[in-house]
């Protein structure tokens, strides 16, 4: 369906291939998330883990993650940068759109673009509500 990597002009194929971005859990399922916290609605005052999220792993230290609907509409853009001296290679997405709505069930396309060399890896993510 989708190519695993897209390389922009000026970027090396090796840099795009070396990203190996993974999204976990994929697919994300509301039923699976509910089972992790006993099927009860999450208490917004609880500081515990919120399972209404996915995590992108093996991303570049400086990158942009764009998430699109299968039709190509931008759902969310996440700018990933180091925090102080911490150079993380993971980023969470809370499944909230750029218009502050919960992402609906469907197939989504993500594009992770390395800010250093412009290499982009494309993949898909499934949300089941």
N, C-alpha and C positions, 0 to 999 in steps of 0.2 A: 504494500500500500504506500508506504513512505520510504524514501531512501534514508539510511541511517546517518548520513552526514552530507552536508552541503558545504562546499568550500567557496568563499568569496575571492575575488581577484586579489592577489597579493598574499594570500594565506597558503600555507603549505598543506598538502594532503595529510601529512603525518600529524600535524597539530590537530586537525579535525578528528582523525581516527583515534588519537590518544585520549580524547575527552572521555569516551565511554560513559556518558551520563546515564544514570538510572533513576527511575522514579519509584518510590516505595510508599505505601502499597499501590500497586497498579494491577488490576483495577482497584479503585477505592470504592468500598461499599458501605452504605449507611448501616446495613444490618451487621456487618463485621465490626464497624466502629461501635455500635450500640452494645454488642456483646462484650466488648472490652471494658465497658463501665457499667455493666449489669443491666443494660436496657433502659436505664432511667435517663431522663433529659439531663444534660449537663448543667450543673449549678454555675451560673456566671461568676459567683463569688468564690468558687473553689479554685485554689491555685494548683490543682492537680493537672495531669496531662490531658489535653484536649485532643481527641482522636479525629476531629474533623479537619484533617490536614494531610498533605502528602509532603514528602521530602525529596528534593533533588540531590543526588549524591554524585561525586566525582566531577564537579563543575570547576571551571577555572576560578582562581582567587578573585579576579576582576572580570565580571561578565554581566550580561543582560539576559534575563529569561523572559521571553514573550510567550504567552499562552493564547491560543486562538481556538475559535470554534472550527468545526470541520469545514464550514463555509468560508473561513478566512477572516472572520470578525475578531478583532483584538478583545480578549477577555480581561487580561491583566498583564502588566509589565512589571518585572521585579528587577531592580538594580542591585546587584550583589557586589559589595566592596568589603575589604578587610575592616574589622573593628579594632582600632588601635594596633597592637602587635599580633593580633590573632588573625591568621590567614585561613579561614574556613573554606572547605571545599564542599559544603552542603548548604542548602537553603530550603526553608519550609515555605509552603504556600497554604494559607488557611482556607482555601476553596471559596474565597470571596472575590467577586469581580471588581473591576475598577469603578463600578457604580454602586459599590457596597451591597451587592445582592449575593445570595448564596448561588454558587455555580450549580446549574441544573444537570440532570442526568444526560450523558452523551459522550461522544468521542471528541477529545480535544487534541490539538497539535501543539507541541512546545518547540521552541527554537532557542537554544542556548548559544549566545554569541560571545566569544572570547574578546575582551576589549584590547588585549595586547596585540593579537595578530588578525582579528576579524574572522577567524574560523568559526563556523556555525554547525552545530549538530541538531538535527531535527528528529523528533520522536512523537509518540502518541501516548495519551493518558485517557483512561476510561473512568467516568464517575457514574455510580449507580446509586440513586437516592431511594 
